[in-house]
Amino acid sequence: MSSWQDRSAIRQRVEALGPWFHNIDLAGVATAPAHFLGDYPAVKWRRFEHAIAPDLTGRSVLDIGCNGGFYAIEMKRRGATRVVGIDSDERYLEQARFAAQVTGQDIEFHRLSVYDVARLGERFDIVLFMGVLYHLRHPLLALDLIHEHVARDKLVFQSMQRGGTELAPVQADYAFEDIAAFDHPGWPKLHFVERRYAGDPTNWWVPNRACAEAMLRAAGFEITAHPEEEVYLCHRTAAPDDGAAVYPAAAASSLKDGGSGGP
Ligand SMILES: C[S@@+](CC[C@H](N)C(=O)[O-])C[C@H]1O[C@@H](n2cnc3c(N)ncnc32)[C@H](O)[C@@H]1O
């Protein structure tokens, strides 16, 4: 039961913690009623929630880039035993802590970058990685780190996509002279944003559909469902033999010894 009963006190706190990206209903107070995407992310969630198990009892969930806590709260509402939300931005974490408090959900929140997930020292049954990839300067590294350190079974992934939605068949190899393949509309493309996109300087790399799917596979995630345009459900598999990009940090002495630093 939440200790926050007074709507005007909630409204005051919501305003003090704003601006919000997540529109969450806190005992009748909407946190971002004028969101440019409408009732976001509820409108998105409604389009893929059927693909997530309705009963998450006994499962652990990690929400990476949890923002105001919308998805973490939904996971807890489905009975997940343990939900951890991480975000690099303390302002959003404060919002998430407040939203969890008002809705009476027991969720752990930490300020942590996706690049530091190894510090959690734990794998989770379900990892949510929604709306973060295109905000990263090193997106494939982030997926590799999630695979290497925190994903046990399922990954729920979402990215903004731009460009075509066609998929070219993926061949095992391409001849050096095969230049045309790169111009196929279904070739994976990660569009680089040098300055801003939508006024946001943290939009760095925006994949087309083929690229979002290829990056997931390349990081060791098998796509099992595609319930919404931008949302993928994946199953963690072994990382591809030739794709492992994450290495344990080499011991300082290995350089002096002339060693490669590898095991
Ligand atoms: C567009 S919002 C997506 C929020 C939420 N996951 C969703 O799908 O609605 C991106 C979130 O990622 C967070 N973020 C950006 N870079 C991050 C990083 N390196 N590690 C963790 N979170 C990050 C931002 O602070 C922000 O809360």
PDBQT file of the ligand as one rigid body, heavy atoms in Angstrom, charges set to zero:
ROOT
HETATM    1  C1  LIG A 301      14.256   6.971 -24.916  1.00  0.00    +0.000 C 
HETATM    2  S1  LIG A 301      14.490   6.607 -23.214  1.00  0.00    +0.000 S 
HETATM    3  C2  LIG A 301      13.792   4.966 -23.148  1.00  0.00    +0.000 C 
HETATM    4  C3  LIG A 301      13.172   4.681 -21.823  1.00  0.00    +0.000 C 
HETATM    5  C4  LIG A 301      12.479   3.342 -21.669  1.00  0.00    +0.000 C 
HETATM    6  N1  LIG A 301      13.412   2.230 -21.691  1.00  0.00    +0.000 N 
HETATM    7  C5  LIG A 301      11.428   3.177 -22.722  1.00  0.00    +0.000 C 
HETATM    8  O1  LIG A 301      11.575   2.334 -23.612  1.00  0.00    +0.000 OA
HETATM    9  O2  LIG A 301      10.429   3.892 -22.676  1.00  0.00    +0.000 OA
HETATM   10  C6  LIG A 301      16.245   6.251 -23.099  1.00  0.00    +0.000 C 
HETATM   11  C7  LIG A 301      16.716   6.014 -21.680  1.00  0.00    +0.000 C 
HETATM   12  O3  LIG A 301      18.021   5.448 -21.732  1.00  0.00    +0.000 OA
HETATM   13  C8  LIG A 301      18.828   6.050 -20.751  1.00  0.00    +0.000 C 
HETATM   14  N2  LIG A 301      20.225   5.888 -21.158  1.00  0.00    +0.000 N 
HETATM   15  C9  LIG A 301      20.915   6.547 -22.110  1.00  0.00    +0.000 A 
HETATM   16  N3  LIG A 301      22.173   6.124 -22.177  1.00  0.00    +0.000 NA
HETATM   17  C10 LIG A 301      22.298   5.144 -21.240  1.00  0.00    +0.000 A 
HETATM   18  C11 LIG A 301      23.367   4.326 -20.803  1.00  0.00    +0.000 A 
HETATM   19  N4  LIG A 301      24.582   4.421 -21.346  1.00  0.00    +0.000 N 
HETATM   20  N5  LIG A 301      23.126   3.429 -19.836  1.00  0.00    +0.000 NA
HETATM   21  C12 LIG A 301      21.905   3.319 -19.261  1.00  0.00    +0.000 A 
HETATM   22  N6  LIG A 301      20.858   4.089 -19.610  1.00  0.00    +0.000 NA
HETATM   23  C13 LIG A 301      21.045   4.992 -20.590  1.00  0.00    +0.000 A 
HETATM   24  C14 LIG A 301      18.338   7.497 -20.729  1.00  0.00    +0.000 C 
HETATM   25  O4  LIG A 301      18.722   8.180 -19.550  1.00  0.00    +0.000 OA
HETATM   26  C15 LIG A 301      16.845   7.296 -20.853  1.00  0.00    +0.000 C 
HETATM   27  O5  LIG A 301      16.229   7.129 -19.609  1.00  0.00    +0.000 OA
ENDROOT
TORSDOF 0
